Amino acid sequence: MEEIHSEQEQVPQNFSKVQESAERVRKEIHKVIVGQDEMITLILAGLFTGGHVLIEGVPGIAKTMTVNLLAKALDLNFKRIQFTPDLMPADVTGTSVYNVQSGSFEFKSGPIFSNIVLIDEINRSPAKTQAALFEVMEELQVTVDGRSHPMSKPFMVLATQNPIEQEGTYKLPEAQQDRFQFRIKIDYPSYAEELEIIKRFEGDFEQSTIRDVKPVLSFIELESCMKTIQSVYIKEELIEFIAKIIDKTRRTTDLFLGASPRASLAIVKTSKALAAMQGRDYVSPDDIVQALYPVLNHRLILSAEKEMDGFDVKEVLEELIKQVDVPR
């Protein structure tokens, strides 16, 4: 391990700083949000590894609020886009506008040009608008009229969708879902959390505590965390463990569609982020197991037989993991 680390001497190695940075952001978000620890952890993992996050859950469980609070806790530019059926691609990416004075067309950037972008109800817009995100989420640029316009870094898309209501919605195609590092499925709060929510806000109808959330992580600190996470050590046996599970998703008859190489890399990135956020400079098997379902749940498609038998992706994935020896 020492030899590998010596090759990366220029990369910051203070892993406790990553842990402290994550805790500062988490603490700010928890000034308003009760519970939802897994969602916050995964969003931070996505932030630290340059990934995009899809958040799925019923209305009223603070999906949009959490993203707003994350943006407030970061010293970065933030934009929100409400997806609707009549939204056009140019409303997202921007368009060329004729300038009378100069006699030429000039590019007017759309709301996608920001560091943190919240897309609310991403499945409310049709495929042509959803497709406007393909290039920017993968290549960090927008091409309009043959000219490419790069995004500022960091760049992160966080999108929400409601899995229950289907009327007036458009299912995300597999290629679009694959560009999200995670799909985080969140549920109702527990009884104790519900009680805490009521007590916290029963005398604060305007939720004034939102104003208490302040920027606690600068761009320089975020960039340092991202570089540190890249240097987290993952041993060969764990890389093979990831590859074996991904390979099994492609070979099993229980799945119609397996995972892509993009999913393999997402598991590695997420595992490293989870390790660093716990102050460790190495990936453990538990980090990988924790990353598997959020990374794979929206990429795998059940076979018709399994779907008719009432199985879900999580059950099939758990069976596949049991077939692979976990390195210790």
C-alpha positions as CSV (number, residue, x, y, z in Angstrom):
1,M,0.0,0.0,0.0
2,E,2.9,2.4,0.8
3,E,4.3,2.0,-2.7
4,I,1.0,2.9,-4.3
5,H,0.6,5.9,-2.1
6,S,4.2,7.1,-2.8
7,E,3.3,7.3,-6.5
8,Q,0.6,9.8,-5.7
9,E,2.5,12.1,-3.4
10,Q,1.1,15.2,-5.0
11,V,-2.5,14.2,-4.1
12,P,-3.7,15.4,-0.7
13,Q,-3.7,12.4,1.8
14,N,-5.5,14.0,4.7
15,F,-8.5,11.7,4.7
16,S,-9.8,13.1,8.0
17,K,-10.4,16.4,6.1
18,V,-12.8,14.6,3.8
19,Q,-14.6,13.2,6.8
20,E,-14.8,16.6,8.5
21,S,-16.0,18.3,5.3
22,A,-18.8,15.7,4.8
23,E,-19.8,16.1,8.5
24,R,-20.0,19.9,8.2
25,V,-22.3,19.7,5.1
26,R,-24.4,17.0,6.8
27,K,-24.7,19.1,10.0
28,E,-26.0,22.1,8.0
29,I,-28.6,19.9,6.1
30,H,-29.7,18.4,9.4
31,K,-30.6,21.8,10.7
32,V,-33.8,21.4,8.7
33,I,-34.0,17.7,7.5
34,V,-34.8,15.0,10.0
35,G,-33.3,11.6,9.2
36,Q,-32.7,10.6,5.6
37,D,-29.1,9.8,6.5
38,E,-28.5,7.3,3.6
39,M,-29.8,9.8,1.1
40,I,-27.5,12.6,2.4
41,T,-24.5,10.2,2.5
42,L,-25.0,9.1,-1.1
43,I,-25.6,12.6,-2.4
44,L,-22.3,13.6,-0.8
45,A,-20.6,10.6,-2.4
46,G,-21.9,11.7,-5.7
47,L,-20.7,15.3,-5.1
48,F,-17.2,14.2,-4.2
49,T,-16.9,11.9,-7.2
50,G,-18.4,14.1,-9.9
51,G,-21.5,12.0,-10.3
52,H,-25.1,12.8,-10.9
53,V,-28.0,11.6,-8.6
54,L,-31.6,10.6,-9.3
55,I,-33.8,10.8,-6.2
56,E,-37.0,8.9,-6.3
57,G,-39.8,9.1,-3.7
58,V,-43.4,10.0,-3.0
59,P,-44.3,13.7,-2.6
60,G,-43.6,15.6,0.6
61,I,-40.6,13.7,1.9
62,A,-38.1,16.6,1.4
63,K,-36.4,15.5,-1.9
64,T,-36.3,19.0,-3.3
65,M,-35.6,20.6,0.0
66,T,-32.6,18.4,0.6
67,V,-31.0,19.4,-2.7
68,N,-31.8,23.1,-2.0
69,L,-30.1,22.8,1.4
70,L,-27.1,21.1,-0.1
71,A,-26.7,24.0,-2.5
72,K,-26.9,26.5,0.4
73,A,-24.2,24.6,2.3
74,L,-21.8,24.8,-0.7
75,D,-20.2,28.0,-1.9
76,L,-21.2,27.2,-5.5
77,N,-23.7,28.4,-8.2
78,F,-27.1,26.8,-8.1
79,K,-30.0,26.6,-10.5
80,R,-33.3,24.9,-10.4
81,I,-35.3,23.7,-13.4
82,Q,-38.9,22.6,-13.2
83,F,-39.5,20.0,-15.9
84,T,-43.0,20.3,-17.4
85,P,-44.6,18.8,-20.6
86,D,-44.1,22.0,-22.6
87,L,-40.5,22.5,-21.7
88,M,-38.2,22.6,-24.8
89,P,-34.6,21.5,-25.0
90,A,-33.5,25.1,-25.6
91,D,-35.2,26.1,-22.3
92,V,-32.6,23.9,-20.6
93,T,-29.4,24.2,-22.6
94,G,-29.8,27.7,-24.1
95,T,-30.1,29.0,-27.6
96,S,-28.6,31.4,-30.2
97,V,-30.1,34.9,-30.1
98,Y,-29.6,37.5,-32.9
99,N,-27.8,40.6,-31.7
100,V,-29.1,43.6,-33.8
101,Q,-26.1,45.8,-32.8
102,S,-23.4,43.3,-33.8
103,G,-25.4,41.7,-36.7
104,S,-24.6,38.2,-35.5
105,F,-26.0,35.4,-33.4
106,E,-24.8,35.1,-29.8
107,F,-25.3,32.1,-27.5
108,K,-27.5,32.7,-24.5
109,S,-26.8,30.0,-21.9
110,G,-29.7,28.2,-20.3
111,P,-30.1,27.3,-16.6
112,I,-28.1,24.1,-17.0
113,F,-25.0,26.3,-16.9
114,S,-24.4,26.1,-13.1
115,N,-22.4,24.1,-10.7
116,I,-25.3,22.4,-8.9
117,V,-28.5,21.9,-11.0
118,L,-31.7,20.6,-9.5
119,I,-34.1,19.2,-12.1
120,D,-37.5,18.8,-10.3
121,E,-39.8,16.1,-11.6
122,I,-37.5,15.0,-14.5
123,N,-40.1,12.6,-15.8
124,R,-42.6,15.4,-16.4
125,S,-40.9,16.4,-19.7
126,P,-41.0,14.4,-22.9
127,A,-38.0,12.5,-24.4
128,K,-36.7,15.4,-26.5
129,T,-36.2,17.5,-23.4
130,Q,-34.8,14.7,-21.4
131,A,-32.3,14.1,-24.3
132,A,-31.0,17.6,-23.9
133,L,-29.2,16.3,-20.8
134,F,-27.4,13.4,-22.5
135,E,-24.3,15.4,-23.7
136,V,-24.0,17.7,-20.7
137,M,-24.1,14.9,-18.1
138,E,-21.6,12.8,-19.8
139,E,-19.2,15.2,-21.6
140,L,-19.7,18.4,-19.5
141,Q,-20.5,20.5,-22.5
142,V,-23.5,21.7,-24.5
143,T,-23.4,21.9,-28.3
144,V,-25.6,24.4,-30.0
145,D,-25.4,25.3,-33.7
146,G,-22.2,23.3,-34.1
147,R,-20.4,25.1,-31.3
148,S,-19.5,23.5,-28.0
149,H,-19.9,25.3,-24.7
150,P,-18.0,23.7,-21.7
151,M,-19.5,23.7,-18.2
152,S,-17.7,25.1,-15.2
153,K,-16.5,22.5,-12.7
154,P,-17.7,21.1,-10.5
155,F,-20.9,20.2,-12.3
156,M,-23.6,18.0,-10.7
157,V,-27.2,17.2,-11.7
158,L,-29.6,16.2,-9.0
159,A,-33.0,15.1,-10.4
160,T,-36.2,14.1,-8.6
161,Q,-39.1,12.0,-9.7
162,N,-42.3,10.6,-8.2
163,P,-42.6,6.8,-8.8
164,I,-46.3,6.6,-7.9
165,E,-48.0,9.1,-10.2
166,Q,-47.8,8.0,-13.9
167,E,-50.3,10.3,-15.6
168,G,-48.5,13.0,-17.6
169,T,-45.1,11.5,-17.1
170,Y,-42.5,10.1,-19.4
171,K,-40.3,7.2,-18.3
172,L,-36.6,7.9,-18.5
173,P,-34.9,5.8,-21.2
174,E,-32.2,3.3,-20.0
175,A,-29.4,5.4,-21.6
176,Q,-30.5,8.5,-19.6
177,Q,-30.8,6.5,-16.3
178,D,-27.3,5.1,-16.8
179,R,-25.9,8.6,-16.7
180,F,-27.0,8.9,-13.1
181,Q,-24.5,7.4,-10.6
182,F,-27.3,6.5,-8.2
183,R,-31.0,6.2,-8.0
184,I,-31.7,6.9,-4.4
185,K,-35.1,5.5,-3.3
186,I,-36.4,7.2,-0.2
187,D,-39.4,6.2,1.9
188,Y,-41.5,7.8,4.6
189,P,-39.8,8.8,7.8
190,S,-40.1,6.5,10.8
191,Y,-42.5,7.2,13.7
192,A,-39.8,8.8,15.8
193,E,-38.6,11.0,12.9
194,E,-42.2,12.0,12.1
195,L,-42.6,13.1,15.7
196,E,-39.4,15.1,15.6
197,I,-40.5,16.8,12.3
198,I,-43.8,17.9,13.9
199,K,-42.2,19.1,17.1
200,R,-39.5,21.0,15.1
201,F,-41.9,22.9,12.8
202,E,-45.2,23.1,14.7
203,G,-44.3,26.7,15.7
204,D,-42.4,27.6,12.6
205,F,-44.8,27.5,9.7
206,E,-42.4,29.4,7.4
207,Q,-39.5,27.0,8.3
208,S,-37.3,29.9,9.2
209,T,-34.5,27.5,10.1
210,I,-33.7,27.2,6.4
211,R,-32.1,30.7,6.8
212,D,-29.7,29.2,9.4
213,V,-28.1,27.0,6.7
214,K,-24.8,28.7,5.6
215,P,-22.0,27.8,3.2
216,V,-19.6,25.6,5.0
217,L,-17.6,24.0,2.1
218,S,-15.6,26.1,-0.4
219,F,-14.8,25.2,-4.0
220,I,-11.1,24.8,-3.0
221,E,-12.0,22.4,-0.1
222,L,-14.3,20.4,-2.4
223,E,-11.6,20.1,-5.0
224,S,-9.2,18.9,-2.4
225,C,-11.7,16.3,-1.2
226,M,-12.2,15.1,-4.7
227,K,-8.5,14.6,-5.3
228,T,-8.1,12.9,-2.0
229,I,-10.8,10.4,-2.8
230,Q,-9.2,9.5,-6.1
231,S,-6.1,8.3,-4.1
232,V,-8.1,5.9,-1.8
233,Y,-6.5,2.5,-2.1
234,I,-8.6,-0.5,-3.4
235,K,-6.9,-3.8,-3.5
236,E,-6.9,-6.2,-6.5
237,E,-9.2,-8.7,-4.8
238,L,-11.9,-6.1,-4.3
239,I,-11.6,-4.9,-8.0
240,E,-12.1,-8.6,-9.0
241,F,-15.1,-8.8,-6.6
242,I,-16.8,-5.9,-8.4
243,A,-16.0,-7.3,-11.8
244,K,-17.4,-10.7,-10.9
245,I,-20.7,-9.2,-9.7
246,I,-21.1,-7.1,-12.8
247,D,-20.3,-10.1,-15.0
248,K,-23.0,-12.1,-13.2
249,T,-25.6,-9.4,-13.9
250,R,-24.9,-9.9,-17.6
251,R,-25.0,-13.7,-17.6
252,T,-28.0,-14.5,-15.3
253,T,-31.3,-15.4,-16.8
254,D,-33.0,-13.5,-14.0
255,L,-32.1,-10.2,-15.7
256,F,-33.0,-8.9,-19.1
257,L,-30.4,-6.2,-18.9
258,G,-27.2,-6.3,-17.0
259,A,-24.8,-3.5,-15.8
260,S,-22.5,-1.5,-18.0
261,P,-18.8,-0.7,-17.5
262,R,-20.0,2.8,-16.4
263,A,-21.7,1.0,-13.5
264,S,-18.4,-0.8,-12.5
265,L,-16.6,2.5,-12.4
266,A,-19.4,4.1,-10.4
267,I,-19.1,1.3,-7.8
268,V,-15.4,2.0,-7.5
269,K,-15.9,5.8,-7.2
270,T,-18.7,5.4,-4.6
271,S,-16.7,2.9,-2.6
272,K,-13.8,5.2,-2.4
273,A,-16.0,8.1,-1.4
274,L,-17.7,6.1,1.4
275,A,-14.3,5.0,2.7
276,A,-12.9,8.6,2.7
277,M,-16.0,10.0,4.4
278,Q,-15.3,7.6,7.2
279,G,-11.7,8.8,7.4
280,R,-10.1,5.7,5.8
281,D,-7.6,5.6,3.0
282,Y,-8.6,2.2,1.8
283,V,-11.8,0.6,0.5
284,S,-13.4,-2.2,2.5
285,P,-15.8,-4.9,1.3
286,D,-18.6,-3.3,3.2
287,D,-18.1,0.0,1.2
288,I,-18.6,-2.0,-2.0
289,V,-21.7,-3.8,-0.7
290,Q,-23.1,-0.5,0.5
291,A,-22.6,1.0,-3.0
292,L,-24.0,-1.9,-5.1
293,Y,-27.7,-1.4,-4.8
294,P,-27.8,2.5,-5.2
295,V,-25.5,2.2,-8.3
296,L,-27.2,-0.8,-9.9
297,N,-30.9,-0.6,-9.0
298,H,-31.9,1.7,-12.0
299,R,-29.5,0.0,-14.4
300,L,-30.8,-3.6,-14.1
301,I,-34.0,-4.8,-15.8
302,L,-35.7,-8.0,-14.5
303,S,-36.5,-10.8,-16.9
304,A,-40.2,-11.2,-17.7
305,E,-40.4,-14.4,-15.7
306,K,-39.0,-12.8,-12.5
307,E,-41.1,-9.8,-12.9
308,M,-44.3,-11.9,-13.2
309,D,-43.2,-13.9,-10.2
310,G,-43.2,-10.7,-8.1
311,F,-39.4,-10.4,-7.6
312,D,-37.6,-7.1,-7.5
313,V,-34.1,-6.0,-8.5
314,K,-32.8,-5.9,-4.9
315,E,-33.7,-9.6,-4.3
316,V,-32.0,-10.7,-7.5
317,L,-28.9,-8.6,-6.7
318,E,-28.7,-10.1,-3.2
319,E,-28.7,-13.6,-4.7
320,L,-25.9,-12.7,-7.1
321,I,-23.8,-11.3,-4.3
322,K,-24.2,-14.6,-2.4
323,Q,-22.7,-16.4,-5.4
324,V,-19.4,-14.5,-5.2
325,D,-16.9,-14.9,-2.3
326,V,-16.5,-11.6,-0.5
327,P,-12.8,-10.8,0.1
328,R,-11.8,-10.2,3.7
